[in-house]
Amino acid sequence: MQNTRKIIKKHQIHLTKSLGQNFLTDVNVVKKIVDTADITEDDVIIEVGPGIGTMTLELAKRAKKVIAIEIDKRLVPALEENLNNFSNVQIINMDIMKVDTNAIISEYKGLNIKVVANLPYYITTPIIMKFLEEDAQVQMMVFMIQKEVAQRIVAQPGTKEYGALSVAVQYYSKPEKVFDVSPHCFIPQPDVDSTVIKLVINKKPPVELLDKNVFFKTVKCSFAQRRKTLINALYNTGGFNKSKEQIKELLKTIGVDENTRGEMLSIQQFAMLSNLLS
């Protein structure tokens, strides 16, 4: 593959800050990311934001099929040129948030579906939650994201990083921080450190819920006013039609002190609480 700088110059590509375009240039980091996904010849890979194809090339060497979804049409010629020796790559020039991923995945029944991406930092969380919430038949996701977001995703109860994102991602998957990536590995260099994170999708949720919507509503409201106690947060923002005294009794039922804040509850405790609120 040609040097990233040469490709950018050859195709007169001007990187767009609004699209969060930071191209990975370190081949060793690319290979480590692809290694993390444990790719075999039975795998279909969805790559979000392939850019000029630096990682797509490595994915195509190992996978049965790579579906590269790129929003920026200016990058497609460079992407096609870079991958012209591979017949197992499909390029889709669309915004990932508008793509029907389930329709794509339905074409590959019986194969392992994995998502691999160097995600634009401005839209990291919506993309991750899109794949999780749409209940796509994905086995694993490997993302390079902002280090701070990775810390929030893997955070445990009682830490300042723990929040609604932690609970949501951990409901759907088992997240693991794999390794950090320096800004020096990109063109242009981002202002923050990056982290590669691996999400192994849960075959079944870690908790049993009476109503998933009430569960996520409970979680969201519990973290909406982090400095307030759980009773006040749920009473002020929840719309659960419960008095403070009733909420206090529910917390007592699940063994949670009335002065507890949302950040102290585990997923299991949120599940018990939401089931009582349902």
Residue, then its C-alpha position, 0 to 999 in steps of 0.5 A: m500500500q502506498n504511504t498515507r501522505k502520498i495518497i492524500k497528496k495524489h488525490q488532493i484530499h483535504l481532511t475535514k475537521s467536521l467529519g473528525q478525519n484523523f487518518l491512522t498512519d502507523v501500520n503496526v497499530v493497524k495490525k494490532i487493531v485487526d489482531t484484536a478482532d480475531i478475524t478468520e475466513d468465516d468473518v464478515i467485517i463492517e468497517v465504519g469510516p475506512g478513510i483511504g483504506t489503510m485498515t481496510l486493506e489489512l481486514a480484506k487480507r483476513a476476512k471473507k468479506v469487508i463492507a466499508i461504509e464511508i460518508d465522504k465521497r471525496l475519499v472513495p476514489a482513493l479507497e477504490e484504488n487502494l483496494n483494487n486487488f481485493s474482490n471481497v470489499q464492498i464500499i458503501n458511500m453513506d452516513i453510517m447513521k442512515v445505513d440499515t445495518n440489519a439489512i446488510i447483515s441479513e445477507y450473510k446468515g451463518l457467518n460471524i459478523k464483526v464491526v471494526a472502526n477508527l471512529p470519528y470522535y464527534i459521533t462515537t457514542p451514537i455509532i456504538m449505540k446504533f449497533l447495540e440498540e438495533d440488535a444487529q447480529v454482531q458477535m464483536m466490535v473493535f473500535m478506536i475511540q477517544k481515551e476518555v470515552a473508553q474509560r467511561i465505557v468500562a467504568q465500574p460503580g462508585t467511580k467518577e467515570y461511571g454513568a449511563l453510557s457505562v451501564a448501557v454498553q455493559y448491558y449489551s456487551k462485555p467491554e475491554k480496554v485493549f491498548d492506548v494509541s498516541p496522537h503521533c500515529f495519526i494525520p493530522q494529530p488529534d488533540v487527545d489520546s486514543t484507546v482501542i476497545k473490544l466489545v464482545i456482545n452478550k448472547k443474553p443480557p446480564v439481567e432480567l427486565l420487566d421493561k427495557n424502556v423503564f430500565f434505561k429511563t431509570v438509568k438515564c434519570s439516575f445520572a441526570q443530576r449526578r450530585k443529587t441523591l437517587i431519590n431526588a434524581l428519580y423524583n425530579t426527572g423520572g416521571f414515574n408517578k412515585s412520591k419520594e417516600q415511595i421511592k425511598e421504600l423501593l430503594k429499601t426493598i433492594g437494600v440501597d441506602e436512601n442517600t445513595r447516588g446513582e453512580m453507586l448502583s450496579i447494573q443488577q441494582f438498576a434492574m431490580l429498581s426498574n422492575l419495581l418501577s415498571 
